[in-house]
């Protein structure tokens, strides 16, 4: 405990004692009558800054985010007149060292704001709700308002990354996709360690839910805190080849009813999450069938083994999720697809399925949006891709609807109709139709074959806890 006595400037000369112990700041106020008010406790996690203000009398200023119930964080400021300036200075240093022991204080941030995100409210929400928190933490910001598709990608490709402590996206998952593709298209792609921070301002916000969980994934205040206090967490990225094109995916690759739910309802973005329900109903009522050939390098196809391995890794004693693979890219060669591209022959040791189905979706993250835990066994850096298939054969539309509804808790992986795999790579070739939807990270791509493989630990993402939110499988 670090004791410090201060005097609060008030009519009745109350005395406040500040103490810090076990990562908790305790504010205790005693009245002249000897009565002690209920103490205020602030976890180190929520303390943004502590400093001396000498503009008038010398005062200790504490700025913190105070939880209001389960969901809300309120920015608050506490001010105390100092009795002993030297003691206060030592106390403040000790507090700041403790609350920023794992990360850099007062980060310098490069921020990309998508003005069309959040139903056109992203820029205003950022200015009103996020900037005051960054200011309170002493962060400095350089802000770009994106003007067109791939604007962020273009800037990132030539940006002096060493000038920033993090790149922050104020958007949905689309600008994150742009930033990652910009980073990995650089000549120094394998040397980059600048992390990405996420402020949710879109309709999906999948990565934010993965970092903050279902309750807080849409909370900009929790997201801002995650950037301020977060440490870099390595995540895998997938290389995607389609025709002669190559790009990168951090979230999901999707063909079937879920792609239809997303891309066919772009005009309903004002309905937010409910648009996905509308899309699912439209697809089921239209009796749509999705045919494809899917070839994959299977690592595990037993769901019990997959769940056991997930829990073993997730619940490891390390605060950061460790994976069993030590694979990293050979920096001298750049990012190389060891399984080739979509234009090469399918490797002989891959499994090939020809199926009619409803759902063919692969991903690297647990959540795709709020209450959509599609891949509950996904880990940030296990070097593998989670793949889910629901075939057409002998399954009712009601059962498909039940599977989609079960995404809310991730319970669908226990249904016998759901096939769940861990794969190192896959190739999907649509069949029996010339037009349709394929979605990569929620973005529409050409309707033609694509191949995907996982590249381990290519990107850093800021996260306080060092792992994705628990899915409780």
C-alpha positions as CSV (number, residue, x, y, z in Angstrom):
1,X,0.0,0.0,0.0
2,X,1.2,3.5,-0.9
3,X,-0.3,5.9,1.6
4,X,-0.9,9.6,0.9
5,X,-2.9,12.2,2.8
6,X,-4.5,15.0,0.9
7,X,-7.0,17.7,1.7
8,X,-10.1,18.2,-0.3
9,X,-10.9,21.9,-0.8
10,X,-14.4,22.2,0.6
11,X,-16.5,24.2,3.0
12,X,-16.2,21.7,5.8
13,X,-12.5,20.8,5.3
14,X,-13.1,17.1,4.7
15,X,-9.9,15.0,4.5
16,X,-9.4,12.3,1.8
17,X,-7.0,9.4,2.1
18,X,-5.7,7.9,-1.1
19,X,-4.2,4.5,-1.1
20,X,-3.2,2.0,-3.7
21,X,-2.9,-1.7,-3.1
22,X,-3.5,-5.0,-5.0
23,X,-4.1,-2.9,-8.2
24,X,-7.0,-1.0,-6.6
25,X,-7.0,2.7,-5.9
26,X,-9.0,3.5,-2.7
27,X,-10.5,7.0,-2.1
28,X,-11.7,7.3,1.6
29,X,-13.2,10.6,2.8
30,X,-13.5,11.5,6.4
31,X,-15.7,14.3,7.7
32,X,-14.6,16.5,10.6
33,X,-17.2,14.7,12.7
34,X,-15.2,11.5,12.3
35,X,-17.8,9.9,10.0
36,X,-16.3,8.1,7.0
37,X,-18.1,8.1,3.7
38,X,-18.4,5.0,1.6
39,X,-15.0,4.6,0.0
40,X,-14.6,4.7,-3.8
41,X,-12.6,1.9,-5.3
42,X,-11.1,2.1,-8.8
43,X,-9.4,-0.8,-10.4
44,X,-6.0,-0.1,-12.0
45,X,-7.5,-1.4,-15.3
46,X,-9.8,1.7,-15.4
47,X,-7.3,4.4,-14.4
48,X,-6.3,6.5,-17.4
49,X,-4.0,9.1,-15.9
50,X,-2.7,10.5,-12.6
51,X,-0.8,13.8,-12.6
52,X,0.0,17.0,-10.7
53,X,-1.8,20.2,-11.8
54,X,0.0,23.3,-10.7
55,X,-2.1,25.9,-12.6
56,X,-3.4,27.2,-9.3
57,X,-2.8,25.4,-6.0
58,X,-1.0,22.0,-6.4
59,X,-3.5,19.3,-7.0
60,X,-3.6,15.6,-7.8
61,X,-5.8,14.9,-10.8
62,X,-7.1,11.3,-11.4
63,X,-8.9,10.5,-14.6
64,X,-10.6,7.1,-14.9
65,X,-13.4,5.2,-16.5
66,X,-15.9,4.2,-13.8
67,X,-18.2,1.2,-14.5
68,X,-21.9,2.1,-14.3
69,X,-23.6,-1.2,-14.0
70,X,-22.5,-4.1,-16.3
71,X,-22.2,-2.3,-19.7
72,X,-21.3,1.3,-19.3
73,X,-18.0,3.1,-18.6
74,X,-18.3,6.7,-17.6
75,X,-15.3,9.1,-17.8
76,X,-14.8,10.8,-14.5
77,X,-12.2,13.2,-13.0
78,X,-11.1,13.4,-9.3
79,X,-9.2,16.4,-8.0
80,X,-7.4,16.7,-4.6
81,X,-5.4,19.5,-3.1
82,X,-1.9,18.4,-2.1
83,X,-0.4,18.7,1.3
84,X,3.1,17.4,0.5
85,X,4.1,18.0,-3.1
86,X,7.2,15.8,-2.9
87,X,5.3,12.8,-1.5
88,X,2.5,13.4,-4.0
89,X,5.0,13.3,-6.9
90,X,6.5,10.0,-5.7
91,X,3.0,8.5,-5.2
92,X,1.9,9.6,-8.7
93,X,4.9,7.9,-10.3
94,X,4.2,4.7,-8.4
95,X,0.6,4.7,-9.5
96,X,1.4,5.3,-13.2
97,X,4.1,2.6,-13.2
98,X,1.5,0.2,-11.8
99,X,-1.5,1.0,-14.1
100,X,0.7,1.0,-17.2
101,X,3.0,-1.8,-16.1
102,X,2.3,-3.9,-19.3
103,X,1.9,-1.3,-21.9
104,X,3.1,2.1,-23.1
105,X,1.4,5.2,-21.5
106,X,0.2,8.0,-23.7
107,X,0.3,6.2,-27.1
108,X,0.6,8.0,-30.4
109,X,-2.2,6.7,-32.6
110,X,-2.9,6.8,-36.4
111,X,-6.6,6.7,-36.7
112,X,-8.8,5.9,-39.7
113,X,-12.5,6.9,-39.4
114,X,-15.0,5.5,-41.9
115,X,-17.6,8.4,-42.0
116,X,-20.2,6.0,-43.4
117,X,-19.9,3.5,-40.6
118,X,-22.4,3.3,-37.8
119,X,-25.3,4.5,-40.1
120,X,-23.2,7.6,-40.8
121,X,-22.6,8.4,-37.1
122,X,-19.1,7.0,-36.7
123,X,-17.2,10.3,-37.0
124,X,-19.6,12.1,-34.5
125,X,-19.5,9.1,-32.1
126,X,-15.7,9.1,-32.2
127,X,-15.5,12.8,-31.5
128,X,-18.1,12.7,-28.7
129,X,-17.3,9.4,-27.0
130,X,-13.8,8.2,-27.9
131,X,-11.6,11.3,-28.2
132,X,-12.3,12.5,-24.6
133,X,-11.1,9.1,-23.3
134,X,-8.0,9.2,-25.5
135,X,-7.3,12.8,-24.3
136,X,-7.8,11.7,-20.7
137,X,-5.2,9.0,-21.1
138,X,-2.7,11.4,-22.7
139,X,-2.9,9.8,-26.2
140,X,-2.1,11.9,-29.2
141,X,-3.9,11.2,-32.5
142,X,-3.5,11.8,-36.3
143,X,-6.8,11.2,-37.9
144,X,-7.8,10.4,-41.5
145,X,-11.4,10.4,-42.6
146,X,-11.5,7.8,-45.3
147,X,-13.1,9.0,-48.6
148,X,-13.5,5.9,-50.7
149,X,-13.0,2.1,-50.8
150,X,-9.4,1.1,-50.1
151,X,-8.4,4.6,-49.1
152,X,-6.9,3.3,-45.8
153,X,-5.1,0.5,-47.6
154,X,-3.5,3.0,-50.0
155,X,-2.2,5.1,-47.1
156,X,-1.0,2.2,-45.0
157,X,1.2,0.9,-47.9
158,X,3.4,4.0,-47.7
159,X,2.9,5.1,-44.1
160,X,5.9,5.6,-41.8
161,X,4.7,3.0,-39.2
162,X,7.6,3.7,-36.8
163,X,6.0,7.1,-36.0
164,X,3.0,5.4,-34.3
165,X,2.3,3.1,-31.4
166,X,-0.8,1.7,-33.0
167,X,-3.2,2.0,-36.0
168,X,-6.8,2.4,-35.0
169,X,-9.8,1.8,-37.1
170,X,-13.1,3.5,-36.3
171,X,-15.4,1.4,-38.5
172,X,-16.8,-2.1,-38.9
173,X,-14.6,-4.9,-40.1
174,X,-14.2,-3.5,-43.6
175,X,-11.5,-0.9,-42.7
176,X,-9.7,-3.5,-40.6
177,X,-9.6,-5.7,-43.7
178,X,-8.1,-2.7,-45.7
179,X,-5.5,-2.0,-43.0
180,X,-4.3,-5.6,-42.8
181,X,-4.1,-5.9,-46.6
182,X,-2.2,-2.6,-46.7
183,X,0.2,-3.8,-44.1
184,X,0.8,-7.2,-45.8
185,X,1.3,-5.7,-49.2
186,X,4.3,-3.7,-48.0
187,X,7.9,-4.8,-48.8
188,X,8.6,-4.9,-45.0
189,X,5.4,-6.9,-44.2
190,X,7.2,-9.5,-42.1
191,X,9.0,-6.8,-40.1
192,X,5.9,-5.0,-39.0
193,X,5.0,-5.1,-35.3
194,X,2.7,-2.0,-35.2
195,X,-0.5,-3.3,-33.6
196,X,-4.1,-2.6,-34.7
197,X,-6.7,-1.1,-32.3
198,X,-10.4,-1.4,-33.0
199,X,-13.3,1.0,-32.3
200,X,-16.6,-0.6,-33.3
201,X,-18.6,1.6,-35.7
202,X,-20.1,-0.7,-38.2
203,X,-23.0,-3.2,-38.6
204,X,-21.0,-6.3,-37.8
205,X,-18.0,-5.4,-35.6
206,X,-16.9,-9.1,-35.5
207,X,-13.3,-8.5,-34.3
208,X,-14.5,-6.1,-31.6
209,X,-16.8,-8.8,-30.2
210,X,-13.9,-11.3,-30.2
211,X,-11.8,-8.9,-28.2
212,X,-14.4,-7.6,-25.8
213,X,-17.1,-10.3,-25.7
214,X,-20.8,-10.2,-26.5
215,X,-21.7,-7.6,-23.8
216,X,-19.1,-5.0,-24.7
217,X,-18.3,-5.6,-28.4
218,X,-20.4,-2.6,-29.5
219,X,-19.1,-0.4,-26.6
220,X,-16.8,2.4,-27.9
221,X,-15.7,3.2,-24.3
222,X,-14.6,-0.4,-23.6
223,X,-12.9,-0.5,-27.0
224,X,-11.0,2.8,-26.3
225,X,-9.9,1.4,-23.0
226,X,-8.7,-1.8,-24.8
227,X,-6.5,0.3,-27.0
228,X,-5.1,2.5,-24.2
229,X,-4.3,-0.5,-21.9
230,X,-3.9,-3.2,-24.5
231,X,-0.8,-5.1,-25.3
232,X,0.0,-6.6,-28.8
233,X,-1.5,-10.0,-29.4
234,X,-0.4,-12.0,-32.4
235,X,-3.1,-13.3,-34.7
236,X,-3.0,-15.5,-37.8
237,X,-4.0,-14.2,-41.2
238,X,-5.2,-16.2,-44.2
239,X,-3.9,-15.8,-47.7
240,X,-6.6,-16.0,-50.4
241,X,-6.0,-16.6,-54.1
242,X,-8.8,-16.2,-56.6
243,X,-7.9,-16.2,-60.3
244,X,-4.7,-14.2,-60.5
245,X,-5.6,-12.1,-57.5
246,X,-4.2,-12.5,-54.0
247,X,-5.3,-10.8,-50.8
248,X,-5.6,-11.5,-47.1
249,X,-8.4,-12.3,-44.7
250,X,-8.4,-12.0,-40.9
251,X,-12.0,-13.1,-40.2
252,X,-14.1,-15.3,-42.5
253,X,-14.6,-16.9,-45.9
254,X,-18.1,-17.6,-46.7
255,X,-20.2,-19.3,-49.4
256,X,-23.9,-20.3,-48.9
257,X,-26.8,-19.0,-46.9
258,X,-24.7,-16.9,-44.5
259,X,-23.0,-15.1,-47.4
260,X,-26.5,-14.5,-48.8
261,X,-27.7,-13.2,-45.4
262,X,-24.9,-10.6,-45.4
263,X,-24.4,-9.5,-49.0
264,X,-28.0,-9.7,-50.3
265,X,-29.1,-7.3,-47.5
266,X,-26.6,-4.5,-47.9
267,X,-29.5,-2.2,-48.7
268,X,-31.0,-3.0,-45.2
269,X,-27.9,-1.8,-43.2
270,X,-30.2,0.6,-41.3
271,X,-31.8,-2.5,-39.7
272,X,-28.5,-3.4,-38.2
273,X,-28.3,-7.0,-36.9
274,X,-31.9,-7.7,-37.9
275,X,-31.0,-7.6,-41.6
276,X,-29.2,-10.9,-41.2
277,X,-32.5,-12.5,-40.0
278,X,-34.3,-11.1,-43.0
279,X,-31.6,-12.5,-45.3
280,X,-31.8,-16.0,-43.8
281,X,-35.6,-16.1,-44.1
282,X,-35.4,-15.0,-47.8
283,X,-32.9,-17.7,-48.6
284,X,-34.8,-20.5,-46.9
285,X,-38.1,-19.5,-48.4
286,X,-36.6,-19.3,-51.8
287,X,-35.3,-22.9,-51.3
288,X,-31.8,-22.0,-52.4
289,X,-29.3,-24.8,-52.8
290,X,-25.6,-24.2,-52.7
291,X,-23.4,-26.7,-54.6
292,X,-19.6,-26.8,-54.5
293,X,-16.5,-28.9,-54.5
294,X,-14.4,-28.3,-51.3
295,X,-10.9,-29.6,-50.9
296,X,-9.1,-29.3,-47.6
297,X,-6.0,-30.2,-45.6
298,X,-7.7,-31.6,-42.5
299,X,-5.9,-31.4,-39.2
300,X,-8.8,-32.5,-37.0
301,X,-12.4,-33.5,-37.7
302,X,-13.5,-34.8,-34.3
303,X,-15.5,-32.1,-32.5
304,X,-14.8,-33.5,-29.0
305,X,-11.0,-33.4,-29.7
306,X,-11.4,-29.9,-31.1
307,X,-13.2,-28.7,-28.0
308,X,-10.7,-30.4,-25.7
309,X,-7.7,-28.8,-27.4
310,X,-9.4,-25.4,-27.4
311,X,-10.1,-25.5,-23.7
312,X,-6.5,-26.8,-23.0
313,X,-5.0,-23.9,-24.9
314,X,-7.5,-21.2,-23.8
315,X,-7.2,-22.1,-20.1
316,X,-3.4,-22.3,-20.1
317,X,-1.7,-20.4,-17.2
318,X,-0.2,-17.9,-19.7
319,X,-2.1,-14.6,-20.0
320,X,-1.5,-14.9,-23.7
321,X,-2.9,-17.8,-25.7
322,X,0.0,-20.0,-26.8
323,X,-0.3,-22.3,-29.8
324,X,1.4,-25.6,-30.3
325,X,2.8,-24.6,-33.6
326,X,6.1,-22.8,-33.8
327,X,5.7,-22.0,-37.4
328,X,6.6,-18.5,-38.5
329,X,7.2,-17.0,-41.9
330,X,10.8,-17.1,-43.3
331,X,11.4,-13.3,-43.5
332,X,13.9,-13.7,-46.3
333,X,11.3,-15.2,-48.6
334,X,8.3,-13.1,-47.8
335,X,4.8,-14.4,-47.4
336,X,4.8,-17.7,-49.4
337,X,1.8,-19.9,-49.9
338,X,3.2,-23.4,-49.4
339,X,0.1,-25.1,-50.8
340,X,0.3,-23.0,-54.0
341,X,-2.6,-21.1,-55.4
342,X,-6.1,-21.8,-56.7
343,X,-4.6,-22.3,-60.1
344,X,-2.4,-25.3,-59.1
345,X,-3.5,-28.9,-58.9
346,X,-5.1,-30.0,-55.6
347,X,-2.5,-31.6,-53.3
348,X,-2.7,-35.3,-53.2
349,X,-3.1,-35.5,-49.4
350,X,-6.2,-33.2,-49.3
351,X,-9.7,-34.5,-48.7
352,X,-12.1,-33.6,-51.5
353,X,-15.9,-33.3,-51.0
354,X,-18.6,-32.6,-53.6
355,X,-21.6,-31.4,-51.7
356,X,-25.0,-29.6,-51.9
357,X,-25.5,-27.7,-48.8
358,X,-26.7,-24.6,-46.9
359,X,-23.5,-23.5,-45.2
360,X,-19.9,-23.5,-46.2
361,X,-18.0,-21.1,-44.0
362,X,-14.4,-20.9,-42.6
363,X,-13.0,-18.4,-40.1
364,X,-10.2,-17.4,-37.8
365,X,-12.3,-15.6,-35.2
366,X,-15.1,-16.8,-32.8
367,X,-17.6,-14.0,-33.3
368,X,-18.7,-12.7,-36.7
369,X,-21.1,-10.1,-35.2
370,X,-23.1,-9.7,-32.0
371,X,-24.5,-13.1,-30.8
372,X,-23.0,-14.8,-33.8
373,X,-20.4,-17.2,-32.3
374,X,-20.0,-19.1,-35.5
375,X,-16.5,-20.5,-34.6
376,X,-16.5,-21.1,-30.8
377,X,-13.3,-23.0,-31.0
378,X,-11.3,-20.5,-33.0
379,X,-8.0,-19.3,-31.5
380,X,-6.0,-16.2,-32.5
381,X,-2.7,-18.0,-33.4
382,X,-3.1,-21.8,-33.6
383,X,-2.1,-21.8,-37.3
384,X,-5.4,-23.4,-38.3
385,X,-8.7,-22.4,-39.9
386,X,-12.1,-23.4,-38.5
387,X,-14.4,-24.8,-41.1
388,X,-18.1,-25.5,-40.8
389,X,-20.3,-27.3,-43.3
390,X,-24.1,-28.0,-43.2
391,X,-25.2,-30.2,-46.1
392,X,-28.5,-30.2,-47.9
393,X,-29.2,-33.9,-47.6
394,X,-32.1,-34.9,-45.3
395,X,-32.3,-31.7,-43.3
396,X,-35.4,-29.5,-42.9
397,X,-35.5,-25.8,-43.3
398,X,-36.6,-25.6,-39.6
399,X,-33.4,-27.4,-38.6
400,X,-31.3,-25.0,-40.6
401,X,-33.1,-22.1,-38.9
402,X,-32.4,-23.8,-35.5
403,X,-28.7,-24.1,-36.4
404,X,-28.5,-20.4,-37.3
405,X,-30.3,-19.5,-34.1
406,X,-27.8,-21.6,-32.1
407,X,-24.9,-19.3,-33.2
408,X,-25.9,-17.1,-30.3
409,X,-24.3,-19.5,-27.8
410,X,-22.1,-21.4,-30.2
411,X,-24.2,-24.5,-29.4
412,X,-24.5,-25.5,-33.1
413,X,-21.2,-27.3,-33.1
414,X,-22.8,-30.1,-31.0
415,X,-25.5,-30.7,-33.5
416,X,-25.1,-33.9,-35.6
417,X,-26.0,-32.0,-38.8
418,X,-23.0,-29.7,-38.4
419,X,-19.6,-30.8,-39.6
420,X,-16.8,-28.8,-37.9
421,X,-13.1,-29.1,-38.9
422,X,-9.7,-27.7,-38.1
423,X,-7.9,-27.2,-41.4
424,X,-4.6,-25.8,-42.6
425,X,-5.9,-24.8,-46.0
426,X,-8.9,-25.3,-48.3
427,X,-10.2,-24.7,-51.8
428,X,-13.8,-24.0,-52.6
429,X,-15.2,-24.2,-56.2
430,X,-18.9,-23.2,-56.7
431,X,-20.9,-25.5,-59.0
432,X,-24.1,-25.6,-61.0
433,X,-24.5,-21.8,-61.1
434,X,-22.8,-18.8,-62.6
435,X,-23.8,-16.1,-60.2
436,X,-24.1,-15.9,-56.4
437,X,-22.3,-14.5,-53.3
438,X,-18.9,-15.2,-51.9
439,X,-17.9,-13.1,-48.9
440,X,-14.4,-12.5,-47.6
441,X,-14.3,-10.7,-44.2
442,X,-17.9,-9.5,-45.0
443,X,-16.9,-8.0,-48.4
444,X,-18.2,-9.3,-51.7
445,X,-15.7,-10.9,-54.0
446,X,-16.0,-12.4,-57.5
447,X,-18.1,-15.6,-57.7
448,X,-15.4,-18.0,-58.7
449,X,-13.1,-20.6,-57.0
450,X,-10.8,-19.5,-54.2
451,X,-8.1,-21.1,-52.1
452,X,-7.1,-20.2,-48.6
453,X,-4.2,-21.0,-46.3
454,X,-3.3,-19.9,-42.8
455,X,-0.1,-17.8,-42.2
456,X,0.7,-17.8,-38.5
457,X,1.2,-14.7,-36.4
458,X,1.4,-12.1,-39.1
459,X,-0.5,-9.3,-37.4
460,X,-0.6,-7.7,-33.9
461,X,-3.9,-6.6,-32.4
462,X,-4.2,-4.6,-29.1
463,X,-6.0,-6.5,-26.3
464,X,-5.8,-6.1,-22.6
465,X,-6.3,-9.8,-21.8
466,X,-4.1,-11.2,-24.5
467,X,-6.7,-13.6,-25.8
468,X,-10.2,-13.6,-27.3
469,X,-13.2,-13.4,-25.1
470,X,-14.3,-16.9,-23.8
471,X,-16.9,-18.8,-25.8
472,X,-17.5,-21.3,-23.0
473,X,-17.6,-24.4,-25.2
